[in-house]
Amino acid sequence: MDSYIQEKIHKFEEFVDGHLKPQLVRAIAERDKVFEQQKIFSDLRRSIENLEKNSVTNLRTMVNLGSEVYMQADVPDAQRIFVDVGLGFHVEFTWTEALNFIALREEKIARQIEEYTRLISSIKARIKLVCEGIRELLQLPAEKSLPQRVF
């Protein structure tokens, strides 16, 4: 095999290993963070719905003070809650307002998940395309077996 083809193959491999795979890892990590947000809001929605269903007016709970140190807390009026709306800001909501906010946030989160999923698919397609280019440069026959995961 001549050195020009070897150089091309090396550049393609460097592009995949040095650029595309790290991009893929970052995109998957970002999507996982969004999945975590989705779970948090889903849990909050379920908790509020349970409070409403059971007509809870006051509440006794355990509060994490940090470093897994808990303290018992009494909430005399549980009709209003503070919700983290981002950037360190918390807004006081009634249960209905909080459920409306959560629904909007869940829609936004669903769109973010779709965007990251499309990005991940795009990166995987580019990796597959480059790998196919390497296969052609090496003049290897195309595999007709089941598709393999690239990453």
Residue pairs with C-beta under 8 A, 6 or more apart in sequence:
1 138
5 137
5 138
8 137
9 134
9 137
9 138
12 130
12 133
12 134
12 137
13 134
15 130
16 127
16 130
16 131
20 123
20 126
20 127
20 130
21 127
21 151
23 123
24 120
24 123
24 124
24 127
24 151
27 116
27 119
27 120
27 123
28 120
30 116
31 113
31 116
31 117
31 120
34 109
34 112
34 113
34 116
35 113
37 109
38 106
38 109
38 110
38 113
41 102
41 105
41 106
41 109
42 106
44 83
44 98
44 102
45 99
45 102
45 103
45 106
48 81
48 95
48 98
48 99
48 102
49 99
51 59
51 78
51 95
52 95
56 78
57 77
57 78
57 79
58 74
58 75
58 76
58 77
58 78
59 74
59 75
59 78
60 72
60 73
60 74
60 75
61 72
61 73
61 75
62 70
62 71
62 72
62 73
63 70
63 71
63 72
63 73
64 70
65 71
79 94
79 95
80 92
80 93
80 94
80 95
81 92
81 93
81 95
81 98
82 90
82 91
82 92
82 93
83 90
83 91
83 93
83 98
83 101
83 102
84 90
85 91
85 101
91 101
93 101
124 150
124 151
127 150
127 151
128 150
131 150
135 142
